[in-house]
């Protein structure tokens, strides 16, 4: 999903339907994900492309 589409309403829409999605995170939100992103549990899905599953932060800090 494009970074411009990231909103609470859009994320909730995907969650309600049990959908899986990839989200580009705006730089302003990276701080909320920083500790999880820094962990080494990335998965290679093909040469040059790694992904990581990171749950949406529950706090509204």
WOLINKA-V972264 format. One record per helix or strand. SS is the DSSP state (H for helix, E for strand). FROM is the first residue (numbers start at 1). LEN is the number of residues. If there is no record, write none. Layout:
SS_FROM_LEN ; SS_FROM_LEN
//
This chain:
H_3_3 ; H_8_9 ; H_27_12 ; E_43_4 ; E_49_3
//
